Amino acid sequence: MAVESAGTSVAERVRAVIEAHKGERGALLPILHGIQAEFGHIAPEVVPMLASELNMSRADVHGVITFYSDFLAEPAGTTTVRLCRAEACQSVGAERLVADAEQVFGVKVGQTTPDGSVTLGQVFCLGNCALGPAAQINGRMYGRMDRARLVELLVRAEGGEETA
Ligand code: FES
């Protein structure tokens, strides 16, 4: 998402989102959600524009984007995997699962595989605490997740199968 090099269209779309929320209290979050909804991610090139429009430092804008795991810095992969790392899931092996997932996909949490097939994300409680480790694959909830099941579900997702 090259804001300036793409002519005015991308910049105009970003500006329209900013204008829609600029007067609100705590406008940055709704603006970020709006940009992510518009483009599927929040490109680093947008940060200076937001900082200038909202009278914030670039570091502050960047800090908010990186604090919330919902915001992506690059387009999401075909399959999005979000693993819960909150306390209840941690107590039943969430960190092991995160390490396994990072090894299986060859990316760190927050990254997308180079072929664009999988984005690995984290979340802090999916409301499925009794069935941890909990995971979400393309928005669908799974409990008692482990490495083998994760791989199996992803193979099925890549084959276009329902991952139920
Ligand atoms: S702590 Fe993982 S779903 Fe609640």
Backbone and ligand atoms as CSV (ligand in chain L), in Angstrom:
chain,resi,resn,atom,element,x,y,z
A,1,MET,N,N,0.855,-1.190,0.000
A,1,MET,CA,C,0.000,0.000,0.000
A,1,MET,C,C,0.890,1.238,0.000
A,2,ALA,N,N,1.323,1.668,-1.183
A,2,ALA,CA,C,2.175,2.847,-1.266
A,2,ALA,C,C,1.296,4.090,-1.314
A,3,VAL,N,N,1.271,4.798,-0.212
A,3,VAL,CA,C,0.338,5.908,-0.066
A,3,VAL,C,C,0.564,6.989,-1.120
A,4,GLU,N,N,1.810,7.420,-1.294
A,4,GLU,CA,C,2.058,8.533,-2.209
A,4,GLU,C,C,2.220,8.066,-3.651
A,5,SER,N,N,2.943,6.935,-3.844
A,5,SER,CA,C,3.242,6.529,-5.204
A,5,SER,C,C,2.008,6.030,-5.940
A,6,ALA,N,N,0.981,5.679,-5.230
A,6,ALA,CA,C,-0.218,5.186,-5.895
A,6,ALA,C,C,-1.107,6.356,-6.321
A,7,GLY,N,N,-0.497,7.532,-6.463
A,7,GLY,CA,C,-1.303,8.689,-6.822
A,7,GLY,C,C,-2.095,9.123,-5.617
A,8,THR,N,N,-3.236,9.698,-5.862
A,8,THR,CA,C,-3.985,10.209,-4.726
A,8,THR,C,C,-5.032,9.223,-4.229
A,9,SER,N,N,-5.297,8.155,-4.960
A,9,SER,CA,C,-6.423,7.319,-4.588
A,9,SER,C,C,-6.284,6.691,-3.198
A,10,VAL,N,N,-5.124,6.084,-2.915
A,10,VAL,CA,C,-4.948,5.460,-1.608
A,10,VAL,C,C,-4.938,6.537,-0.525
A,11,ALA,N,N,-4.186,7.597,-0.784
A,11,ALA,CA,C,-4.118,8.689,0.193
A,11,ALA,C,C,-5.507,9.277,0.436
A,12,GLU,N,N,-6.263,9.399,-0.613
A,12,GLU,CA,C,-7.619,9.949,-0.458
A,12,GLU,C,C,-8.507,9.023,0.366
A,13,ARG,N,N,-8.354,7.727,0.134
A,13,ARG,CA,C,-9.156,6.764,0.913
A,13,ARG,C,C,-8.763,6.819,2.385
A,14,VAL,N,N,-7.468,6.937,2.644
A,14,VAL,CA,C,-7.013,7.044,4.035
A,14,VAL,C,C,-7.552,8.328,4.646
A,15,ARG,N,N,-7.448,9.414,3.868
A,15,ARG,CA,C,-7.916,10.709,4.380
A,15,ARG,C,C,-9.423,10.687,4.674
A,16,ALA,N,N,-10.167,9.983,3.840
A,16,ALA,CA,C,-11.617,9.900,4.056
A,16,ALA,C,C,-11.917,9.189,5.378
A,17,VAL,N,N,-11.150,8.147,5.688
A,17,VAL,CA,C,-11.344,7.440,6.963
A,17,VAL,C,C,-10.998,8.370,8.120
A,18,ILE,N,N,-9.899,9.101,7.963
A,18,ILE,CA,C,-9.493,10.037,9.021
A,18,ILE,C,C,-10.587,11.078,9.241
A,19,GLU,N,N,-11.065,11.658,8.149
A,19,GLU,CA,C,-12.093,12.702,8.260
A,19,GLU,C,C,-13.364,12.196,8.924
A,20,ALA,N,N,-13.687,10.925,8.680
A,20,ALA,CA,C,-14.925,10.358,9.230
A,20,ALA,C,C,-14.877,10.259,10.753
A,21,HIS,N,N,-13.673,10.208,11.315
A,21,HIS,CA,C,-13.560,9.989,12.765
A,21,HIS,C,C,-12.795,11.083,13.497
A,22,LYS,N,N,-12.260,12.028,12.769
A,22,LYS,CA,C,-11.309,12.979,13.353
A,22,LYS,C,C,-11.866,13.728,14.564
A,23,GLY,N,N,-13.140,14.040,14.536
A,23,GLY,CA,C,-13.708,14.823,15.637
A,23,GLY,C,C,-14.003,13.995,16.880
A,24,GLU,N,N,-13.907,12.689,16.774
A,24,GLU,CA,C,-14.262,11.828,17.913
A,24,GLU,C,C,-13.180,11.848,18.984
A,25,ARG,N,N,-13.615,11.591,20.206
A,25,ARG,CA,C,-12.627,11.418,21.277
A,25,ARG,C,C,-11.903,10.103,21.052
A,26,GLY,N,N,-10.598,10.099,21.237
A,26,GLY,CA,C,-9.844,8.865,21.009
A,26,GLY,C,C,-10.000,8.389,19.579
A,27,ALA,N,N,-9.834,9.332,18.653
A,27,ALA,CA,C,-10.117,9.044,17.240
A,27,ALA,C,C,-9.177,8.001,16.631
A,28,LEU,N,N,-7.987,7.839,17.203
A,28,LEU,CA,C,-7.005,6.964,16.544
A,28,LEU,C,C,-7.523,5.536,16.363
A,29,LEU,N,N,-8.122,4.962,17.400
A,29,LEU,CA,C,-8.562,3.564,17.286
A,29,LEU,C,C,-9.626,3.378,16.205
A,30,PRO,N,N,-10.705,4.164,16.204
A,30,PRO,CA,C,-11.663,3.981,15.108
A,30,PRO,C,C,-11.058,4.232,13.736
A,31,ILE,N,N,-10.106,5.153,13.661
A,31,ILE,CA,C,-9.444,5.398,12.373
A,31,ILE,C,C,-8.635,4.165,11.952
A,32,LEU,N,N,-7.910,3.595,12.904
A,32,LEU,CA,C,-7.107,2.406,12.579
A,32,LEU,C,C,-8.012,1.247,12.152
A,33,HIS,N,N,-9.113,1.060,12.879
A,33,HIS,CA,C,-10.053,0.002,12.483
A,33,HIS,C,C,-10.606,0.280,11.086
A,34,GLY,N,N,-10.885,1.546,10.822
A,34,GLY,CA,C,-11.416,1.917,9.512
A,34,GLY,C,C,-10.413,1.651,8.398
A,35,ILE,N,N,-9.161,1.974,8.643
A,35,ILE,CA,C,-8.124,1.753,7.622
A,35,ILE,C,C,-7.926,0.256,7.397
A,36,GLN,N,N,-7.928,-0.498,8.506
A,36,GLN,CA,C,-7.755,-1.948,8.348
A,36,GLN,C,C,-8.942,-2.540,7.578
A,37,ALA,N,N,-10.147,-2.051,7.860
A,37,ALA,CA,C,-11.326,-2.552,7.145
A,37,ALA,C,C,-11.238,-2.200,5.656
A,38,GLU,N,N,-10.681,-1.031,5.366
A,38,GLU,CA,C,-10.586,-0.565,3.979
A,38,GLU,C,C,-9.517,-1.320,3.191
A,39,PHE,N,N,-8.363,-1.567,3.831
A,39,PHE,CA,C,-7.234,-2.131,3.091
A,39,PHE,C,C,-6.821,-3.539,3.534
A,40,GLY,N,N,-7.378,-4.001,4.649
A,40,GLY,CA,C,-6.997,-5.323,5.148
A,40,GLY,C,C,-5.757,-5.289,6.016
A,41,HIS,N,N,-5.101,-4.166,6.094
A,41,HIS,CA,C,-3.927,-4.004,6.945
A,41,HIS,C,C,-3.629,-2.510,7.086
A,42,ILE,N,N,-2.651,-2.207,7.951
A,42,ILE,CA,C,-2.260,-0.807,8.135
A,42,ILE,C,C,-0.793,-0.684,7.738
A,43,ALA,N,N,-0.561,-0.185,6.565
A,43,ALA,CA,C,0.807,-0.105,6.050
A,43,ALA,C,C,1.616,0.927,6.836
A,44,PRO,N,N,2.920,0.678,7.001
A,44,PRO,CA,C,3.772,1.630,7.727
A,44,PRO,C,C,3.733,3.026,7.136
A,45,GLU,N,N,3.485,3.118,5.823
A,45,GLU,CA,C,3.459,4.427,5.165
A,45,GLU,C,C,2.325,5.317,5.665
A,46,VAL,N,N,1.321,4.707,6.279
A,46,VAL,CA,C,0.178,5.482,6.755
A,46,VAL,C,C,0.502,6.207,8.071
A,47,VAL,N,N,1.479,5.675,8.801
A,47,VAL,CA,C,1.776,6.199,10.140
A,47,VAL,C,C,2.085,7.698,10.136
A,48,PRO,N,N,2.977,8.194,9.246
A,48,PRO,CA,C,3.268,9.634,9.266
A,48,PRO,C,C,2.031,10.491,8.994
A,49,MET,N,N,1.182,9.981,8.111
A,49,MET,CA,C,-0.039,10.708,7.770
A,49,MET,C,C,-0.963,10.814,8.985
A,50,LEU,N,N,-1.117,9.714,9.687
A,50,LEU,CA,C,-1.963,9.713,10.885
A,50,LEU,C,C,-1.379,10.629,11.955
A,51,ALA,N,N,-0.063,10.535,12.130
A,51,ALA,CA,C,0.591,11.349,13.156
A,51,ALA,C,C,0.361,12.834,12.879
A,52,SER,N,N,0.526,13.198,11.632
A,52,SER,CA,C,0.360,14.604,11.279
A,52,SER,C,C,-1.094,15.064,11.435
A,53,GLU,N,N,-2.019,14.254,10.964
A,53,GLU,CA,C,-3.444,14.633,11.041
A,53,GLU,C,C,-3.956,14.694,12.480
A,54,LEU,N,N,-3.407,13.845,13.351
A,54,LEU,CA,C,-3.925,13.753,14.724
A,54,LEU,C,C,-3.028,14.450,15.747
A,55,ASN,N,N,-2.004,15.148,15.240
A,55,ASN,CA,C,-1.072,15.834,16.140
A,55,ASN,C,C,-0.455,14.892,17.156
A,56,MET,N,N,-0.032,13.767,16.696
A,56,MET,CA,C,0.636,12.785,17.567
A,56,MET,C,C,2.031,12.530,16.996
A,57,SER,N,N,2.877,11.910,17.810
A,57,SER,CA,C,4.179,11.528,17.274
A,57,SER,C,C,4.017,10.222,16.500
A,58,ARG,N,N,4.912,9.992,15.562
A,58,ARG,CA,C,4.883,8.727,14.815
A,58,ARG,C,C,5.058,7.552,15.765
A,59,ALA,N,N,5.903,7.737,16.759
A,59,ALA,CA,C,6.153,6.654,17.718
A,59,ALA,C,C,4.881,6.277,18.470
A,60,ASP,N,N,4.088,7.284,18.827
A,60,ASP,CA,C,2.841,7.000,19.548
A,60,ASP,C,C,1.859,6.227,18.663
A,61,VAL,N,N,1.748,6.660,17.407
A,61,VAL,CA,C,0.836,5.958,16.491
A,61,VAL,C,C,1.310,4.522,16.297
A,62,HIS,N,N,2.597,4.385,16.058
A,62,HIS,CA,C,3.170,3.051,15.855
A,62,HIS,C,C,2.958,2.186,17.092
A,63,GLY,N,N,3.114,2.793,18.264
A,63,GLY,CA,C,2.940,2.056,19.523
A,63,GLY,C,C,1.532,1.501,19.663
A,64,VAL,N,N,0.543,2.289,19.287
A,64,VAL,CA,C,-0.846,1.824,19.378
A,64,VAL,C,C,-1.082,0.683,18.393
A,65,ILE,N,N,-0.555,0.825,17.186
A,65,ILE,CA,C,-0.757,-0.223,16.171
A,65,ILE,C,C,-0.148,-1.540,16.643
A,66,THR,N,N,1.033,-1.462,17.201
A,66,THR,CA,C,1.694,-2.715,17.595
A,66,THR,C,C,1.128,-3.271,18.902
A,67,PHE,N,N,0.495,-2.424,19.716
A,67,PHE,CA,C,-0.073,-2.907,20.986
A,67,PHE,C,C,-1.263,-3.829,20.739
A,68,TYR,N,N,-2.082,-3.476,19.756
A,68,TYR,CA,C,-3.298,-4.251,19.505
A,68,TYR,C,C,-3.038,-5.319,18.450
A,69,SER,N,N,-3.258,-6.570,18.867
A,69,SER,CA,C,-2.930,-7.669,17.948
A,69,SER,C,C,-3.879,-7.743,16.762
A,70,ASP,N,N,-4.990,-7.013,16.811
A,70,ASP,CA,C,-5.919,-7.037,15.682
A,70,ASP,C,C,-5.374,-6.296,14.463
A,71,PHE,N,N,-4.435,-5.371,14.687
A,71,PHE,CA,C,-3.940,-4.579,13.569
A,71,PHE,C,C,-2.763,-5.281,12.887
A,72,LEU,N,N,-2.838,-5.369,11.571
A,72,LEU,CA,C,-1.801,-6.029,10.791
A,72,LEU,C,C,-1.004,-4.997,10.000
A,73,ALA,N,N,0.319,-5.184,9.971
A,73,ALA,CA,C,1.166,-4.249,9.229
A,73,ALA,C,C,1.282,-4.644,7.760
A,74,GLU,N,N,0.845,-5.856,7.437
A,74,GLU,CA,C,0.913,-6.309,6.051
A,74,GLU,C,C,-0.352,-7.098,5.745
A,75,PRO,N,N,-0.680,-7.294,4.485
A,75,PRO,CA,C,-1.907,-8.022,4.164
A,75,PRO,C,C,-1.906,-9.408,4.798
A,76,ALA,N,N,-3.071,-9.827,5.283
A,76,ALA,CA,C,-3.164,-11.141,5.915
A,76,ALA,C,C,-3.040,-12.244,4.872
A,77,GLY,N,N,-2.576,-13.408,5.333
A,77,GLY,CA,C,-2.488,-14.564,4.454
A,77,GLY,C,C,-3.867,-15.130,4.165
A,78,THR,N,N,-3.908,-16.141,3.326
A,78,THR,CA,C,-5.176,-16.777,2.966
A,78,THR,C,C,-5.854,-17.344,4.210
A,79,THR,N,N,-5.032,-17.918,5.096
A,79,THR,CA,C,-5.550,-18.473,6.347
A,79,THR,C,C,-4.965,-17.687,7.509
A,80,THR,N,N,-5.832,-17.248,8.400
A,80,THR,CA,C,-5.362,-16.529,9.581
A,80,THR,C,C,-5.536,-17.413,10.810
A,81,VAL,N,N,-4.424,-17.647,11.500
A,81,VAL,CA,C,-4.430,-18.451,12.718
A,81,VAL,C,C,-4.142,-17.527,13.888
A,82,ARG,N,N,-5.011,-17.524,14.869
A,82,ARG,CA,C,-4.759,-16.719,16.068
A,82,ARG,C,C,-4.742,-17.656,17.265
A,83,LEU,N,N,-3.659,-17.626,18.000
A,83,LEU,CA,C,-3.511,-18.508,19.161
A,83,LEU,C,C,-3.667,-17.691,20.440
A,84,CYS,N,N,-4.429,-18.245,21.374
A,84,CYS,CA,C,-4.635,-17.553,22.643
A,84,CYS,C,C,-3.423,-17.715,23.545
A,85,ARG,N,N,-2.959,-16.598,24.097
A,85,ARG,CA,C,-1.804,-16.632,25.004
A,85,ARG,C,C,-2.173,-16.106,26.383
A,86,ALA,N,N,-3.451,-16.040,26.689
A,86,ALA,CA,C,-3.850,-15.556,28.009
A,86,ALA,C,C,-3.648,-16.669,29.041
A,87,GLU,N,N,-3.856,-16.289,30.297
A,87,GLU,CA,C,-3.433,-17.122,31.428
A,87,GLU,C,C,-3.957,-18.560,31.402
A,88,ALA,N,N,-5.281,-18.716,31.218
A,88,ALA,CA,C,-5.853,-20.068,31.284
A,88,ALA,C,C,-5.258,-20.965,30.208
A,89,CYS,N,N,-5.076,-20.423,29.025
A,89,CYS,CA,C,-4.484,-21.213,27.948
A,89,CYS,C,C,-2.989,-21.440,28.183
A,90,GLN,N,N,-2.342,-20.431,28.759
A,90,GLN,CA,C,-0.918,-20.615,29.090
A,90,GLN,C,C,-0.723,-21.798,30.029
A,91,SER,N,N,-1.668,-21.955,30.973
A,91,SER,CA,C,-1.505,-23.014,31.978
A,91,SER,C,C,-1.679,-24.406,31.379
A,92,VAL,N,N,-2.193,-24.485,30.166
A,92,VAL,CA,C,-2.338,-25.804,29.537
A,92,VAL,C,C,-1.543,-25.902,28.224
A,93,GLY,N,N,-0.494,-25.078,28.132
A,93,GLY,CA,C,0.457,-25.299,27.041
A,93,GLY,C,C,0.394,-24.348,25.863
A,94,ALA,N,N,-0.195,-23.174,26.047
A,94,ALA,CA,C,-0.307,-22.239,24.921
A,94,ALA,C,C,1.061,-21.817,24.382
A,95,GLU,N,N,2.015,-21.606,25.274
A,95,GLU,CA,C,3.322,-21.140,24.800
A,95,GLU,C,C,4.029,-22.221,23.981
A,96,ARG,N,N,3.826,-23.474,24.383
A,96,ARG,CA,C,4.383,-24.597,23.610
A,96,ARG,C,C,3.761,-24.596,22.208
A,97,LEU,N,N,2.453,-24.364,22.185
A,97,LEU,CA,C,1.739,-24.357,20.904
A,97,LEU,C,C,2.215,-23.207,20.017
A,98,VAL,N,N,2.437,-22.049,20.618
A,98,VAL,CA,C,2.948,-20.904,19.852
A,98,VAL,C,C,4.318,-21.256,19.258
A,99,ALA,N,N,5.180,-21.854,20.077
A,99,ALA,CA,C,6.520,-22.227,19.599
A,99,ALA,C,C,6.402,-23.259,18.470
A,100,ASP,N,N,5.497,-24.221,18.639
A,100,ASP,CA,C,5.287,-25.228,17.595
A,100,ASP,C,C,4.806,-24.565,16.300
A,101,ALA,N,N,3.837,-23.663,16.444
A,101,ALA,CA,C,3.275,-23.002,15.255
A,101,ALA,C,C,4.358,-22.187,14.549
A,102,GLU,N,N,5.178,-21.484,15.329
A,102,GLU,CA,C,6.249,-20.686,14.715
A,102,GLU,C,C,7.217,-21.597,13.948
A,103,GLN,N,N,7.458,-22.769,14.518
A,103,GLN,CA,C,8.368,-23.709,13.853
A,103,GLN,C,C,7.718,-24.286,12.586
A,104,VAL,N,N,6.467,-24.677,12.692
A,104,VAL,CA,C,5.766,-25.276,11.553
A,104,VAL,C,C,5.673,-24.289,10.390
A,105,PHE,N,N,5.319,-23.039,10.676
A,105,PHE,CA,C,5.102,-22.059,9.600
A,105,PHE,C,C,6.373,-21.301,9.220
A,106,GLY,N,N,7.367,-21.336,10.092
A,106,GLY,CA,C,8.606,-20.617,9.798
A,106,GLY,C,C,8.462,-19.118,9.908
A,107,VAL,N,N,7.488,-18.654,10.676
A,107,VAL,CA,C,7.328,-17.216,10.920
A,107,VAL,C,C,7.087,-16.994,12.408
A,108,LYS,N,N,7.280,-15.776,12.835
A,108,LYS,CA,C,6.977,-15.400,14.209
A,108,LYS,C,C,5.533,-14.918,14.294
A,109,VAL,N,N,5.032,-14.871,15.508
A,109,VAL,CA,C,3.695,-14.313,15.733
A,109,VAL,C,C,3.645,-12.897,15.160
A,110,GLY,N,N,2.588,-12.589,14.435
A,110,GLY,CA,C,2.456,-11.267,13.818
A,110,GLY,C,C,2.918,-11.248,12.376
A,111,GLN,N,N,3.465,-12.376,11.906
A,111,GLN,CA,C,3.987,-12.395,10.539
A,111,GLN,C,C,3.153,-13.314,9.642
A,112,THR,N,N,3.363,-13.121,8.346
A,112,THR,CA,C,2.708,-13.947,7.329
A,112,THR,C,C,3.777,-14.738,6.592
A,113,THR,N,N,3.464,-15.979,6.259
A,113,THR,CA,C,4.435,-16.789,5.525
A,113,THR,C,C,4.740,-16.124,4.177
A,114,PRO,N,N,5.959,-16.303,3.660
A,114,PRO,CA,C,6.342,-15.639,2.409
A,114,PRO,C,C,5.415,-15.965,1.240
A,115,ASP,N,N,4.811,-17.141,1.251
A,115,ASP,CA,C,3.905,-17.481,0.143
A,115,ASP,C,C,2.494,-16.933,0.357
A,116,GLY,N,N,2.301,-16.228,1.476
A,116,GLY,CA,C,1.005,-15.604,1.728
A,116,GLY,C,C,-0.085,-16.581,2.146
A,117,SER,N,N,0.302,-17.786,2.542
A,117,SER,CA,C,-0.743,-18.772,2.860
A,117,SER,C,C,-1.259,-18.638,4.291
A,118,VAL,N,N,-0.384,-18.275,5.231
A,118,VAL,CA,C,-0.806,-18.258,6.640
A,118,VAL,C,C,-0.298,-17.001,7.347
A,119,THR,N,N,-1.190,-16.355,8.080
A,119,THR,CA,C,-0.786,-15.305,9.012
A,119,THR,C,C,-0.934,-15.871,10.410
A,120,LEU,N,N,0.126,-15.783,11.196
A,120,LEU,CA,C,0.104,-16.291,12.562
A,120,LEU,C,C,-0.066,-15.122,13.527
A,121,GLY,N,N,-1.149,-15.151,14.277
A,121,GLY,CA,C,-1.408,-14.063,15.211
A,121,GLY,C,C,-1.616,-14.571,16.617
A,122,GLN,N,N,-1.719,-13.658,17.536
A,122,GLN,CA,C,-1.990,-14.020,18.918
A,122,GLN,C,C,-3.187,-13.228,19.413
A,123,VAL,N,N,-3.790,-13.727,20.457
A,123,VAL,CA,C,-4.932,-13.050,21.028
A,123,VAL,C,C,-4.907,-13.359,22.521
A,124,PHE,N,N,-5.479,-12.475,23.309
A,124,PHE,CA,C,-5.467,-12.689,24.747
A,124,PHE,C,C,-6.886,-12.925,25.233
A,125,CYS,N,N,-7.264,-14.174,25.189
A,125,CYS,CA,C,-8.552,-14.754,25.578
A,125,CYS,C,C,-9.586,-14.701,24.457
A,126,LEU,N,N,-10.006,-15.869,24.094
A,126,LEU,CA,C,-11.049,-16.024,23.068
A,126,LEU,C,C,-12.373,-16.412,23.712
A,127,GLY,N,N,-12.404,-16.411,25.058
A,127,GLY,CA,C,-13.623,-16.805,25.740
A,127,GLY,C,C,-13.861,-18.309,25.686
A,128,ASN,N,N,-12.825,-19.054,25.451
A,128,ASN,CA,C,-12.930,-20.513,25.328
A,128,ASN,C,C,-11.966,-21.166,26.325
A,129,CYS,N,N,-11.848,-20.536,27.495
A,129,CYS,CA,C,-10.788,-20.859,28.453
A,129,CYS,C,C,-10.847,-22.310,28.943
A,130,ALA,N,N,-12.034,-22.871,29.082
A,130,ALA,CA,C,-12.150,-24.232,29.603
A,130,ALA,C,C,-11.628,-25.259,28.612
A,131,LEU,N,N,-11.447,-24.843,27.373
A,131,LEU,CA,C,-11.001,-25.794,26.345
A,131,LEU,C,C,-9.654,-25.378,25.752
A,132,GLY,N,N,-8.795,-24.820,26.586
A,132,GLY,CA,C,-7.494,-24.395,26.096
A,132,GLY,C,C,-6.582,-25.564,25.798
A,133,PRO,N,N,-5.552,-25.337,25.047
A,133,PRO,CA,C,-5.251,-24.091,24.365
A,133,PRO,C,C,-6.264,-23.794,23.255
A,134,ALA,N,N,-6.723,-22.549,23.254
A,134,ALA,CA,C,-7.737,-22.156,22.286
A,134,ALA,C,C,-7.082,-21.486,21.074
A,135,ALA,N,N,-7.727,-21.670,19.942
A,135,ALA,CA,C,-7.228,-21.067,18.709
A,135,ALA,C,C,-8.409,-20.657,17.846
A,136,GLN,N,N,-8.114,-19.765,16.923
A,136,GLN,CA,C,-9.115,-19.336,15.967
A,136,GLN,C,C,-8.475,-19.443,14.581
A,137,ILE,N,N,-9.153,-20.129,13.694
A,137,ILE,CA,C,-8.642,-20.256,12.332
A,137,ILE,C,C,-9.697,-19.682,11.396
A,138,ASN,N,N,-9.313,-18.654,10.681
A,138,ASN,CA,C,-10.250,-17.931,9.801
A,138,ASN,C,C,-11.553,-17.607,10.517
A,139,GLY,N,N,-11.403,-17.155,11.770
A,139,GLY,CA,C,-12.561,-16.693,12.533
A,139,GLY,C,C,-13.313,-17.801,13.247
A,140,ARG,N,N,-12.961,-19.042,13.020
A,140,ARG,CA,C,-13.665,-20.151,13.640
A,140,ARG,C,C,-12.892,-20.636,14.874
A,141,MET,N,N,-13.623,-20.921,15.936
A,141,MET,CA,C,-12.995,-21.265,17.221
A,141,MET,C,C,-12.685,-22.753,17.351
A,142,TYR,N,N,-11.519,-23.040,17.938
A,142,TYR,CA,C,-11.128,-24.416,18.221
A,142,TYR,C,C,-10.545,-24.494,19.622
A,143,GLY,N,N,-10.822,-25.622,20.298
A,143,GLY,CA,C,-10.267,-25.845,21.621
A,143,GLY,C,C,-9.334,-27.043,21.616
A,144,ARG,N,N,-8.639,-27.201,22.773
A,144,ARG,CA,C,-7.708,-28.325,22.928
A,144,ARG,C,C,-6.783,-28.475,21.714
A,145,MET,N,N,-6.238,-27.358,21.308
A,145,MET,CA,C,-5.393,-27.352,20.108
A,145,MET,C,C,-4.009,-27.873,20.438
A,146,ASP,N,N,-3.469,-28.649,19.539
A,146,ASP,CA,C,-2.069,-29.046,19.664
A,146,ASP,C,C,-1.431,-29.007,18.273
A,147,ARG,N,N,-0.148,-29.267,18.244
A,147,ARG,CA,C,0.605,-29.130,16.993
A,147,ARG,C,C,0.003,-29.983,15.868
A,148,ALA,N,N,-0.275,-31.250,16.165
A,148,ALA,CA,C,-0.771,-32.162,15.125
A,148,ALA,C,C,-2.120,-31.689,14.589
A,149,ARG,N,N,-2.989,-31.260,15.482
A,149,ARG,CA,C,-4.325,-30.822,15.063
A,149,ARG,C,C,-4.237,-29.520,14.257
A,150,LEU,N,N,-3.348,-28.652,14.683
A,150,LEU,CA,C,-3.168,-27.390,13.966
A,150,LEU,C,C,-2.730,-27.661,12.523
A,151,VAL,N,N,-1.751,-28.542,12.371
A,151,VAL,CA,C,-1.258,-28.870,11.034
A,151,VAL,C,C,-2.374,-29.505,10.207
A,152,GLU,N,N,-3.111,-30.421,10.828
A,152,GLU,CA,C,-4.193,-31.104,10.114
A,152,GLU,C,C,-5.256,-30.095,9.634
A,153,LEU,N,N,-5.629,-29.184,10.517
A,153,LEU,CA,C,-6.650,-28.197,10.166
A,153,LEU,C,C,-6.170,-27.273,9.046
A,154,LEU,N,N,-4.880,-26.955,9.073
A,154,LEU,CA,C,-4.361,-26.062,8.049
A,154,LEU,C,C,-4.276,-26.734,6.696
A,155,VAL,N,N,-3.913,-28.003,6.706
A,155,VAL,CA,C,-3.873,-28.744,5.440
A,155,VAL,C,C,-5.271,-28.767,4.834
A,156,ARG,N,N,-6.260,-28.987,5.697
A,156,ARG,CA,C,-7.635,-29.015,5.203
A,156,ARG,C,C,-8.079,-27.629,4.730
A,157,ALA,N,N,-7.685,-26.599,5.463
A,157,ALA,CA,C,-8.059,-25.239,5.060
A,157,ALA,C,C,-7.433,-24.887,3.717
A,158,GLU,N,N,-6.188,-25.289,3.527
A,158,GLU,CA,C,-5.504,-24.990,2.262
A,158,GLU,C,C,-6.134,-25.748,1.104
A,159,GLY,N,N,-6.704,-26.915,1.421
A,159,GLY,CA,C,-7.381,-27.686,0.389
A,159,GLY,C,C,-8.787,-27.192,0.132
A,160,GLY,N,N,-9.158,-26.119,0.828
A,160,GLY,CA,C,-10.476,-25.532,0.614
A,160,GLY,C,C,-11.578,-26.228,1.390
A,161,GLU,N,N,-11.180,-27.155,2.286
A,161,GLU,CA,C,-12.199,-27.856,3.070
A,161,GLU,C,C,-12.658,-27.006,4.230
A,162,GLU,N,N,-13.861,-27.254,4.693
A,162,GLU,CA,C,-14.341,-26.655,5.935
A,162,GLU,C,C,-13.469,-27.169,7.063
A,163,THR,N,N,-13.014,-26.290,7.930
A,163,THR,CA,C,-12.137,-26.716,9.016
A,163,THR,C,C,-12.935,-26.960,10.285
A,164,ALA,N,N,-14.026,-27.682,10.189
A,164,ALA,CA,C,-14.834,-27.954,11.378
A,164,ALA,C,C,-14.260,-29.098,12.174
L,1,FES,S1,S,-7.476,-17.780,28.206
L,1,FES,FE1,FE,-7.469,-18.671,26.238
L,1,FES,S2,S,-9.543,-18.614,25.671
L,1,FES,FE2,FE,-9.527,-17.607,27.569
